[in-house]
Amino acid sequence: MSNPPRMDVDASIAGEPARNQAHKNVPNLHTAPNKKPAVKKSAQPKKKFFLSSLQTILLVCALLLSTYSYVQLDTLSAEKGNTGENAPEMLVRTEGRIADSICTEGGAEIYLGNDLNSNGYLDEEEVTSSTKVCHGKEGLSGPQGAPGVATPPLSSLLEIEHLDVGNLTCANGGILIHSGIDTDENDQLEVIERTSSDAVCDGLIGSNGANGQSGINGDTGTQGAPALVEQHQPSPAVCISGIILRFGVDDGLGDGFEFDGILHEDEVRSSIQICSSPLLYGPISDFASGMADGLSPNCDAMVWMVEQQRLLSAGVNGIDGCELWVSEGTDASTQLLLDINPTGDALPGLYLGLISVQTPYGERVFFDADDGVNGRQLWVSDATLSGTSSVDDSGDSISVSSSSKAVIWAQGVAVKSSDDALMWSDGQTIENVFEHPSFTQIQQQSLANETLGITTFATEMLFSNSTHLWFSAKSDSNIEPHLLTLDAHFESWNLHPTGASQPNSPMILENGIVVAADGLNGRQLVRLFEQGSHTWLTNLQHQGTGNPTTHVAEHLGIHQIGEILVFDALTSGVDPQVWAHNLTSGNTQIMSTSIVAPGDWAGGIVHQERVWFDCVAPNVAHEICSTDGTVGGTHVETDLRAGMASSNVLGFASYQEHLFVLASGQVDGGESGSSLWHIRDGEQPSLAYDPWPWASNNSASGTYGELLLTEHHLIFVSHDGVRGHEIHAWSHGERTGDWLIWPSSA
């Protein structure tokens, strides 16, 4: 198969727009009965003035019902137990409603019930009551009046007032929700503009639990904790005007502190997010003004910082070269953070990418950059100008080259440096990984003795979880796998006694990992156990020659579904195929003889107990396939561009039951170009966001960079026909039902 449409690493970063490719005239995308592809809708007619007030009142009523369930926690029937534990907690679940016979304009449904199975989720059988909140319907046209001056519609507003403990309205504190119409159009809800005010009070301290039945005298039940309600402003990158209400119990769950009157993250049981307008989407950068590209193959690294709520990225503006930029997720907030290389291109993240890490000092992003003086080194940033610098420890730094790798480990990063050393840093300290600060002097001396035979750290594998660091290194002239843990445990393997095993494509399994490696029978899957043992899992051979396989897990990688490992292997012809290995039975089997080149462009992702990947198949060309690890459960999922027109799948992201894909498709016979698509189980794919929506144009999404999923957005590089290749953000909350969208126009 041909390689993905990417330029080599040494290509110029000068911003030229990608060449548009002519698309074929092909049939419409097939859709399910009674379903229409998601296309851009025309503007909705203006709502009547009184309907907006009615919508607001309905919403407030729904919120009050939700909160009421929390403040009544102490009225739940107590269940007797061995230690007097509390009864099942009350949960709230909200779901968006599409237009139907009940809510003709769509809306939301709010479910209440007890968490009987204590799984933290309100299952269908646990729902005891529900409330429907419908969007208002457009009223009938009235008689024509005399000509007048056209005025824009007025906006309805919500305002939250916090109530302290001891006030007359809520003795235990809470919030007061004011609603009204912004008659003076100053975007503030004045007292005279309020049409309703509803209190949401924190709950009283619950009564003692029932005595337990263990032994002769039962244990006294624990004191019930008060319910709390907390209000937040949404991220301006997602919702311009809205509120987030979080419901919880002040019981000290997780890292919280009980009875302190503060709703900590782990104490939150449910939340409702409301926006007065559709969630935001569109370009959030214009590094290089006009049609010039702000990102390119050498300048396209980016990362979302969860704690800081910032996007750090590489970008080129045509003046300062490829440098480091920062954004809050909006176009107006995107700015140059630091011109690292005043005389050239710093190319941040060229080899290591941008890696967000929770360090002892807070969230930090590690990346490689060239300042034009000291060569390419490891850098760190907290998204501020003063907090962005090369990592320096008393004059020591970490050099980086094209053979370097980096991975999160031990509240920092482990880096294979350009001089073949394996180093660690938390942004302030630099140490050899075998001299990590958590190791004692005795442990460090022991590791020094155990690693004497290691001369060079290779590039095949550098992989970790929170405590274990797996890497490949040259030992006794052969490249073999090794393991270092945070308790200073070290292991080495000799998988290929007469050669180098060159392990790669690692995947975490219980008590170890599985990798593709060379052995006496060619390249196979092998399981490495933390204690130092290993087991070869497969014995694949090339069907044409009978020789052992040499290409395994190179594109799709290795993915786990229960006891089944799904991977790609080249055993016939010129293209790899999909294979599966059952860890329980030991059986290895090809999944399809017709589906080839799995993961060639986009790799694969586990979603809804299936592995999804790009593929090539008869009659559909390059499309999306999936497998559950069985022959019968392996098939083509889409035909986004009907017939033999390829969809050019470039990236996947999974969020709950929703799968998002960067690919080319068709809507009503028109070509979407490479855009963002949405797939949900049992439904036909729909176009989520086309940055360049006009006919016969190609937004070329995903040509540079990756598809980045955050708690709010999907972020990727795209072309909108005006700005060239820039960063775009699309808020997924509407599609996934995380937000209630409440129009603010009357």
C-alpha positions in Angstrom: 0.0 0.0 0.0 1.1 3.6 -0.5 2.2 5.5 2.5 0.0 8.1 4.2 0.1 11.6 2.6 2.8 13.0 4.8 6.1 14.7 3.9 9.4 13.6 5.2 10.8 15.0 8.4 13.4 17.2 6.7 10.8 18.9 4.4 10.7 22.7 4.5 8.2 24.2 6.9 7.5 27.1 4.6 3.7 27.4 4.6 2.3 26.3 1.3 -1.3 25.1 1.2 -1.7 21.4 0.5 -2.7 20.7 -3.1 -6.4 20.0 -3.4 -7.2 16.6 -4.9 -10.0 16.2 -7.4 -12.8 14.1 -6.1 -14.9 11.6 -8.0 -18.5 12.0 -8.9 -20.0 9.2 -6.8 -23.4 8.2 -5.4 -24.8 9.7 -2.1 -23.8 8.3 1.2 -26.4 5.8 2.3 -28.3 6.7 5.4 -30.6 4.8 7.7 -34.4 5.1 7.2 -35.8 8.3 8.7 -32.3 9.7 9.4 -30.7 12.5 7.5 -27.0 13.2 7.3 -25.8 16.0 9.6 -25.6 19.1 7.5 -25.4 22.7 8.3 -28.9 23.9 9.2 -30.4 27.3 8.2 -30.9 29.8 11.0 -33.9 29.0 13.2 -36.8 31.5 13.3 -36.8 33.8 16.2 -38.7 32.6 19.3 -41.6 34.5 20.8 -40.7 36.7 23.8 -42.8 34.8 26.3 -41.6 31.4 25.2 -38.0 32.2 26.3 -39.3 33.0 29.8 -41.2 29.7 29.8 -38.1 27.8 28.7 -36.1 29.3 31.5 -38.8 28.5 34.1 -39.0 24.9 32.9 -35.2 24.5 33.1 -35.1 26.0 36.7 -37.8 23.5 37.7 -35.8 20.6 36.3 -32.7 21.8 38.2 -34.7 22.2 41.4 -36.0 18.6 41.1 -32.4 17.4 40.5 -31.1 19.2 43.6 -34.1 18.2 45.7 -33.1 14.6 45.3 -29.7 15.4 46.9 -30.9 17.4 49.8 -33.2 14.6 50.8 -30.5 12.0 51.2 -31.3 11.7 54.9 -34.9 10.7 54.1 -33.8 7.5 52.2 -34.9 4.3 53.8 -32.0 3.0 55.8 -30.7 -0.5 55.0 -29.4 -2.5 57.9 -25.9 -3.8 57.5 -23.0 -5.2 59.4 -21.5 -1.8 60.0 -24.5 0.4 59.7 -23.6 1.7 56.2 -25.7 4.4 54.5 -28.5 3.5 52.1 -27.7 3.7 48.3 -27.0 7.3 47.2 -29.3 9.3 45.0 -28.0 10.0 41.5 -29.0 12.3 38.7 -28.6 11.6 35.0 -29.4 13.9 32.1 -29.8 13.0 28.4 -30.5 15.2 25.4 -33.8 14.5 23.5 -34.2 14.7 19.8 -37.4 16.1 18.4 -40.2 13.6 18.9 -44.0 13.6 19.6 -43.4 14.8 23.1 -40.7 17.4 22.6 -41.3 18.5 19.1 -38.4 20.9 19.2 -36.1 18.6 21.1 -34.9 19.1 24.7 -33.6 17.0 27.6 -34.7 14.3 30.1 -33.5 14.3 33.7 -33.6 11.0 35.5 -33.5 10.4 39.3 -33.0 7.2 41.3 -30.9 5.3 43.8 -27.6 3.7 42.9 -28.6 0.3 44.1 -25.6 -1.6 42.6 -23.1 1.1 43.8 -21.5 1.4 40.4 -21.6 5.2 40.4 -24.0 5.3 37.4 -27.8 5.5 37.3 -28.8 2.4 35.3 -32.2 2.1 33.6 -33.6 -0.2 36.2 -32.6 2.2 39.0 -34.6 5.1 37.7 -37.5 6.0 40.0 -38.6 9.3 38.3 -37.9 11.4 35.3 -38.5 15.0 34.2 -38.8 16.1 30.6 -37.6 19.6 29.6 -38.6 20.6 26.1 -37.4 23.4 24.0 -40.2 25.9 23.2 -42.1 25.6 19.9 -42.4 28.5 17.6 -45.8 30.2 17.9 -48.2 31.0 15.1 -47.8 34.2 13.2 -50.0 37.0 14.5 -51.8 39.6 12.4 -49.6 42.0 10.6 -49.1 45.2 12.5 -48.1 48.6 11.4 -44.6 49.1 10.0 -42.1 49.7 12.8 -38.4 49.9 13.5 -36.7 46.4 13.4 -35.2 45.5 16.7 -33.0 42.5 17.6 -34.4 39.8 19.9 -33.8 40.3 23.6 -31.8 37.7 25.5 -32.9 35.7 28.6 -30.2 35.5 31.3 -29.4 33.3 34.3 -27.6 34.6 37.4 -26.4 32.6 40.3 -26.3 34.2 43.8 -24.4 32.3 46.5 -26.1 32.0 49.9 -24.0 31.8 53.1 -24.8 29.5 56.0 -27.3 31.1 58.4 -29.3 33.2 55.9 -33.1 33.2 56.1 -33.7 31.5 52.7 -31.3 28.6 53.2 -30.1 27.9 56.7 -27.3 25.7 55.5 -26.3 27.8 52.6 -26.9 27.2 48.9 -27.5 29.2 45.7 -30.3 31.4 44.4 -31.0 31.1 40.7 -32.3 34.4 39.2 -33.8 34.4 35.6 -35.1 37.2 33.5 -34.9 39.2 30.2 -32.0 41.5 29.4 -34.2 44.5 28.5 -31.4 47.1 28.6 -29.2 44.8 26.5 -26.1 45.2 28.7 -25.5 41.5 29.1 -26.2 41.8 32.9 -29.3 40.7 34.7 -30.3 43.7 36.8 -32.6 43.4 39.8 -35.5 45.1 37.9 -35.1 42.6 35.0 -35.6 39.5 37.2 -38.7 37.5 36.5 -38.1 34.6 38.9 -35.8 33.7 41.7 -35.5 30.1 42.9 -33.4 28.8 45.9 -31.4 25.6 45.8 -30.4 24.9 49.4 -27.6 22.7 50.7 -29.0 19.7 52.7 -29.1 19.3 56.4 -26.8 16.9 58.2 -28.2 13.5 57.8 -29.4 11.4 60.8 -27.4 8.6 62.2 -27.5 5.3 60.3 -29.2 2.3 61.7 -27.4 0.1 64.1 -25.5 -2.8 62.6 -26.3 -6.4 63.2 -22.8 -7.8 63.6 -22.1 -9.6 66.9 -24.1 -9.1 70.1 -24.0 -5.3 69.9 -24.3 -3.7 66.5 -22.0 -0.9 65.5 -23.4 2.6 65.5 -24.1 3.9 62.0 -22.0 6.8 60.6 -23.3 10.3 60.6 -24.9 11.4 57.3 -23.1 14.1 55.4 -24.8 17.2 53.9 -25.5 17.5 50.2 -23.8 20.4 48.4 -24.5 22.3 45.2 -21.7 24.2 43.5 -21.9 26.6 40.5 -19.1 27.2 37.9 -18.6 29.1 34.8 -17.9 27.0 31.7 -14.7 27.3 29.6 -15.0 30.3 27.3 -13.6 28.0 24.6 -16.8 25.9 24.8 -19.7 28.1 25.9 -19.8 31.9 25.9 -22.7 32.1 28.3 -23.8 29.3 30.6 -23.5 27.6 33.9 -22.3 24.3 35.3 -24.0 23.0 38.4 -22.3 20.2 40.4 -24.1 18.1 43.0 -22.3 16.1 45.7 -22.1 15.0 49.3 -19.6 16.5 51.8 -18.5 13.0 52.9 -14.7 13.0 52.3 -14.9 10.5 49.4 -11.5 9.9 47.7 -9.2 12.9 48.3 -12.0 15.1 49.7 -12.4 16.3 53.3 -15.6 15.5 55.0 -17.8 18.2 56.7 -15.6 21.0 55.5 -18.4 22.7 53.5 -16.4 22.4 50.3 -17.4 20.2 47.4 -14.1 18.5 46.4 -13.7 16.8 43.0 -14.1 13.2 44.4 -17.2 14.2 46.3 -19.1 15.2 43.1 -21.9 12.8 42.3 -23.4 14.4 39.3 -23.4 17.6 37.3 -25.5 19.5 34.8 -23.9 21.7 32.2 -26.1 24.4 30.5 -25.2 26.7 27.6 -27.5 29.5 26.3 -26.2 28.9 22.7 -24.7 26.2 20.6 -21.2 25.1 21.7 -18.3 26.8 20.0 -16.3 25.4 17.1 -14.0 26.7 14.4 -10.4 27.8 13.8 -8.5 28.9 16.9 -5.3 30.0 15.3 -4.1 32.0 12.4 -0.4 31.8 12.8 0.4 32.7 9.2 -2.1 35.3 8.0 -4.1 34.5 4.9 -3.7 31.3 2.9 -0.2 30.5 4.2 0.0 27.4 6.4 0.6 27.9 10.1 1.5 24.2 10.6 3.5 21.8 8.5 5.0 18.2 8.9 7.9 19.6 10.9 5.8 22.1 12.9 2.6 20.4 14.0 3.0 19.2 17.6 0.4 20.2 20.2 -1.0 19.1 23.6 -3.9 20.1 25.8 -3.1 20.9 29.4 -6.0 19.8 31.6 -5.0 21.6 34.8 -4.1 24.8 33.0 -6.9 24.6 30.4 -4.4 25.7 27.8 -3.3 24.4 24.4 0.4 24.5 23.7 1.4 24.0 20.1 4.1 24.6 17.5 3.3 27.2 14.9 4.9 29.3 12.2 3.8 32.9 11.5 6.1 33.7 8.6 8.1 36.1 10.8 9.5 34.3 13.8 9.8 30.8 12.3 8.4 27.7 13.9 8.0 28.6 17.6 5.9 27.8 20.7 2.4 29.2 20.9 -0.3 29.1 23.7 -4.1 29.3 23.5 -7.1 29.1 25.8 -9.0 27.4 23.0 -10.3 30.5 21.2 -9.0 32.4 18.3 -8.6 35.7 20.3 -6.5 34.0 23.0 -3.9 32.3 20.7 -0.6 34.1 20.9 3.2 33.5 20.6 4.4 32.2 24.0 8.1 32.4 23.3 10.4 32.9 20.3 12.9 30.2 21.4 15.2 30.6 18.4 15.4 34.3 17.4 17.6 33.5 14.4 15.7 30.5 13.0 13.2 27.7 13.7 13.0 26.2 17.2 10.7 23.4 15.8 9.2 22.6 19.3 8.3 18.9 19.6 10.0 17.9 16.4 11.2 14.5 17.7 9.6 14.1 21.2 6.3 15.8 20.6 4.7 17.9 23.4 4.1 15.7 26.5 1.9 16.9 29.4 3.0 15.5 32.8 1.7 16.0 36.4 5.0 16.8 38.2 5.5 17.5 41.9 5.3 21.2 40.9 2.1 21.0 38.9 1.3 20.3 35.3 4.2 20.7 32.9 4.8 20.2 29.2 8.0 18.6 28.1 9.3 19.0 24.5 12.4 19.3 22.4 13.5 22.6 20.8 16.5 24.2 19.3 17.4 27.7 20.6 20.0 28.3 17.9 22.9 28.3 20.4 22.9 25.0 22.4 21.4 22.7 19.8 18.3 20.6 20.3 17.6 20.0 24.0 14.8 19.1 26.4 12.5 22.0 27.3 9.7 22.5 29.8 6.8 24.9 30.1 3.9 25.7 32.4 2.2 27.7 29.7 3.7 31.0 30.9 6.6 33.0 29.5 8.5 32.9 32.7 7.9 29.2 33.2 9.2 28.1 29.8 12.9 27.2 29.5 15.3 24.5 28.7 15.7 21.9 31.4 18.8 22.8 33.2 20.2 21.3 36.4 23.4 23.1 37.6 24.6 23.4 34.0 23.5 19.9 33.0 21.0 19.5 30.1 19.5 16.7 28.0 20.4 16.7 24.3 17.9 15.4 21.8 18.2 14.0 18.3 16.1 12.1 15.8 16.9 8.8 17.6 15.5 10.1 20.9 12.3 9.1 22.6 10.5 10.3 25.7 7.8 8.8 27.9 6.0 9.8 31.1 7.4 8.0 34.2 7.7 8.8 37.9 6.1 12.3 37.8 8.5 13.3 35.1 9.8 12.1 31.8 12.3 9.4 30.9 14.3 10.4 27.8 16.6 8.5 25.6 19.1 11.3 24.9 21.1 11.9 21.7 24.3 10.5 23.4 22.6 7.1 24.1 21.9 7.7 27.8 18.5 7.1 29.5 17.8 10.2 31.6 14.9 11.4 33.8 13.7 14.8 34.7 10.8 16.5 36.5 11.6 19.9 34.9 14.0 21.0 37.6 16.1 17.9 38.3 18.1 15.8 35.8 19.2 12.3 36.8 20.2 9.0 35.2 17.1 6.8 35.4 19.1 4.3 37.5 19.8 7.1 40.0 16.2 8.3 40.4 15.8 10.4 43.5 13.4 7.9 45.0 16.1 5.2 45.0 18.3 4.8 48.1 22.1 4.7 47.7 22.1 1.0 48.3 19.5 0.5 45.5 21.5 2.8 43.2 24.6 0.8 43.8 22.8 -2.5 43.1 21.4 -1.1 39.9 24.8 0.1 38.8 26.1 -3.5 39.1 23.1 -5.0 37.3 23.3 -2.7 34.4 27.1 -2.9 33.8 26.5 -4.9 30.6 24.2 -2.3 29.0 26.2 -0.2 26.6 23.6 1.6 24.4 20.0 2.4 24.7 18.1 1.7 21.5 15.2 3.4 19.8 12.9 0.4 19.3 11.0 0.6 22.6 10.6 3.1 25.5 7.3 2.5 27.3 5.8 3.0 30.7 2.9 3.0 33.1 2.9 4.8 36.4 5.6 2.6 38.0 7.2 0.5 35.4 9.7 1.6 32.7 10.2 -0.8 29.8 13.0 -0.1 27.3 15.2 -1.8 24.7 19.0 -1.6 25.0 22.1 -3.2 23.7 23.3 -5.9 26.0 26.0 -8.5 25.0 25.9 -6.9 21.5 22.2 -7.7 21.1 19.2 -5.4 21.5 16.9 -6.9 24.1 14.1 -5.7 26.4 14.6 -4.5 30.0 12.4 -3.4 32.9 13.0 -0.8 35.7 10.4 -0.2 38.4 10.1 2.6 41.0 11.0 0.2 43.8 14.4 -0.3 42.0 13.5 -3.8 40.6 15.5 -4.5 37.4 14.9 -7.3 34.9 16.5 -8.3 31.5 15.5 -10.8 28.9 17.4 -12.7 26.2 14.6 -13.4 23.7 16.9 -14.2 20.7 20.0 -16.1 21.9 21.7 -15.9 18.4 20.6 -12.4 17.5 18.8 -9.2 18.5 15.1 -9.4 19.4 14.5 -5.7 18.7 11.2 -5.5 20.7 8.5 -2.9 19.8 4.7 -2.2 19.7 4.4 -2.8 23.5 1.0 -3.1 25.2 0.3 -3.5 28.9 -1.0 -6.9 30.1 -1.6 -8.2 33.6 1.7 -8.7 35.3 3.7 -7.5 32.3 3.5 -6.5 28.6 3.2 -8.1 25.2 5.5 -7.0 22.4 6.5 -8.0 18.8 10.0 -9.3 18.8 12.5 -11.5 16.8 13.3 -15.0 18.1 14.4 -18.3 16.7 11.1 -18.6 14.8 11.1 -15.2 13.3 9.1 -12.1 14.4 6.3 -13.1 16.8 4.2 -11.9 19.7 5.9 -12.6 23.1 4.6 -11.9 26.6 7.1 -10.5 29.1 6.3 -11.1 32.8 7.5 -8.6 35.5 9.3 -11.5 37.3 11.7 -12.0 34.3 10.1 -14.9 32.5 8.5 -14.8 29.0 6.2 -16.9 26.8 6.1 -16.8 23.0 2.4 -16.5 21.9 2.5 -17.0 18.2 4.2 -19.1 15.5 3.3 -17.3 12.3 4.7 -18.3 8.9 4.6 -16.7 5.5 2.1 -18.8 3.5 3.9 -18.4 0.2 7.5 -19.2 1.3 7.0 -21.1 4.6 9.5 -18.8 6.2 8.9 -17.2 9.6 7.2 -13.9 9.5 9.2 -10.7 9.6 6.5 -8.0 9.8 4.2 -8.1 12.9 2.3 -5.3 14.6 3.9 -2.6 12.5 0.8 -0.5 11.6 -2.2 -1.6 13.6 -0.1 -2.4 16.7 -1.5 -4.7 19.4 -4.8 -4.2 21.1 -6.7 -6.2 23.7 -10.4 -7.1 23.9 -10.9 -9.3 26.9 -8.7 -12.4 26.4 -8.1 -11.6 22.7 -5.1 -9.8 21.2 -5.7 -8.1 17.8 -2.8 -7.2 15.7 -1.5 -7.0 12.1 0.9 -9.4 10.4 2.2 -9.9 6.9 1.8 -13.6 6.0 0.9 -13.4 2.3 1.0 -11.1 -0.6 2.3 -7.5 -0.1 -0.1 -6.2 2.5 -0.6 -7.2 6.2 -3.9 -8.6 7.4 -5.8 -8.7 10.7 -5.0 -11.5 13.1 -6.1 -12.4 16.6 -4.6 -14.5 19.4 -6.7 -15.9 22.3 -4.7 -15.8 25.5 -6.8 -18.5 27.1 -6.9 -21.1 24.3 -3.6 -20.1 22.7 -5.2 -20.1 19.3 -4.0 -17.7 16.6 -6.2 -17.0 13.7 -6.5 -14.7 10.7 -9.7 -12.6 10.9 -10.3 -11.8 7.2 -8.6 -12.8 3.9 -10.2 -9.8 2.1 -9.5 -7.0 4.5 -5.9 -5.8 4.2 -3.5 -3.0 5.3 -5.1 -2.6 8.7 -4.1 0.6 10.5 -1.8 1.6 7.6 -2.7 5.3 7.9 -4.5 5.8 11.2 -3.5 2.9 13.4 -6.3 1.4 15.5 -8.4 2.2 18.6 -10.4 0.1 21.1 -14.0 1.4 21.2 -17.1 -0.4 22.5 -15.3 -3.8 22.8 -14.1 -3.6 19.3 -10.9 -2.6 17.5 -11.6 0.1 14.9 -9.0 0.7 12.2 -8.5 2.0 8.6 -8.4 -0.7 6.0 -8.6 -1.6 2.3 -11.4 -3.9 1.3 -13.0 -5.0 -2.0 -15.6 -2.6 -3.5 -14.9 0.1 -0.9 -11.2 0.9 -1.3 -9.7 2.7 1.8 -12.4 2.7 4.5 -13.1 2.0 8.2 -13.2 -1.6 9.5 -13.6 -3.1 12.9 -13.3 -6.5 14.7 -14.3 -8.1 18.0 -11.5 -10.7 17.6 -13.6 -13.2 15.8 -13.9 -14.0 12.1 -17.7 -13.4 12.1 -17.2 -10.1 13.9 -14.7 -8.6 11.5 -16.1 -6.4 8.8 -16.1 -3.1 6.9 -18.0 -0.4 8.9 -18.4 2.4 6.5 -18.4 3.5 2.8 -18.0 7.2 3.4 -17.1 7.8 -0.2 -19.3 5.3 -2.1 -17.7 2.6 -4.2 -14.0 2.6 -5.0 -13.4 6.2 -3.9 -11.1 6.1 -0.9 -12.1 7.8 2.3 -8.5 8.5 3.4 -9.0 7.8 7.1 -6.4 9.7 9.1 -7.3 9.6 12.8 -9.6 8.1 15.5 -10.8 9.4 18.9 -13.2 7.6 21.3 -15.4 9.3 23.9 -17.9 7.2 25.8 -20.1 5.5 23.2 -19.1 8.0 20.5 -16.3 7.5 17.9 -14.9 10.4 16.0 -12.9 10.0 12.7 -11.0 12.3 10.4 -11.9 11.1 6.9 -13.3 12.1 3.6 -16.9 11.4 2.8 -20.0 12.5 1.0 -23.2 14.3 2.1 -26.2 14.5 -0.4 -23.8 13.7 -3.2 -21.3 16.4 -2.3 -17.8 15.8 -1.2 -16.8 16.8 2.4 -13.1 16.6 1.9 -11.2 15.4 4.9 -13.4 16.4 7.8 -14.6 15.3 11.3 -17.1 12.4 11.3 -19.2 11.0 14.1 -20.1 7.3 14.5 -22.4 5.9 17.2 -23.4 2.2 17.6 -26.4 1.4 15.5 -26.4 4.6 13.6 -25.0 5.7 10.2 -21.9 7.9 10.2 -22.7 11.6 10.2 -20.7 14.7 9.4 -19.8 16.4 12.7 -17.8 19.3 11.4 -16.6 20.4 8.0 -14.2 23.3 8.3 -14.5 24.1 4.6 -18.1 23.3 3.8 -18.6 24.6 0.3 -19.0 22.2 -2.6 -15.9 20.7 -4.2 -13.5 22.0 -1.6 -11.2 20.0 0.6 -10.5 21.0 4.2 -7.7 18.4 4.3 -8.2 17.8 8.0 -5.5 15.7 9.6 -2.9 16.2 6.9 -0.7 17.7 9.6 -0.8 16.9 13.3 -3.1 14.5 15.1 -6.7 14.2 16.3 -6.5 15.4 19.9 -9.4 14.6 22.3 -9.9 16.8 25.4 -12.7 16.9 28.0 -14.2 19.7 26.0 -13.0 19.5 22.4 -11.7 17.6 19.4 -8.7 19.6 18.2 -7.0 19.0 14.9 -5.3 20.9 12.0 -7.5 21.8 9.0 -7.8 24.1 6.0 -10.9 26.3 5.8 -10.1 28.0 2.4 -9.2 31.3 4.1 -6.5 30.6 6.7 -4.5 27.7 5.3 -3.7 24.8 7.6 -4.5 26.1 11.1 -5.7 24.6 14.4 -9.5 24.0 14.7 -11.5 23.0 17.8 -14.9 21.4 17.8 -16.9 21.1 21.1 -18.3 17.6 21.3 -20.7 18.2 24.2 -23.8 18.7 22.1 -23.3 15.5 20.2 -22.4 13.4 23.2 -25.2 14.8 25.4 -22.9 16.3 28.0 -24.5 19.7 27.7 -28.1 21.1 27.7 -28.3 23.8 25.0 -30.8 26.5 26.0 -31.3 29.2 23.4 -31.0 32.7 24.9 -32.9 34.6 22.2 -36.5 35.5 22.9 
